[in-house]
């Protein structure tokens, strides 16, 4: 099957898993989403390409972010969570600009520090062992 067909099948499977996690029957979910039972079933089986509006309704019924479904459907590209957190900090109304900038700098420095550790694990100097005696 082509990439686009795989995408819809994967999206449908994800929706079905989320519905199972939420303990919603197909019928109840279709009621909450405001779409027909057969149409939801076809989406879950990857037979239909739902619109952004239908995905929004499904996300609302599942109580998840619509963006999650949009990314899986290829409507949006996945964003870096660091960008989201930094943007949220900058939107905060209870901090002044200097506090916001300081908090963003600290967050990004911690993130970069941990990314460096994840990329290159620490190496013991020659002659030393990492086990404690």
ABEGO torsion letter per residue (X at the ends): XBAAAAAAAAAAAAAAAAAAAAGBBAAAAAAAAGBBAAAAAAAAAGABBBBAAAAAAAAAAAGBBAAAAAAAAGABBBBBAAAAAAAAAAABAABBAAAAAAAAAAAAAAAAAAAAAAABBBBBBBGBBABBX
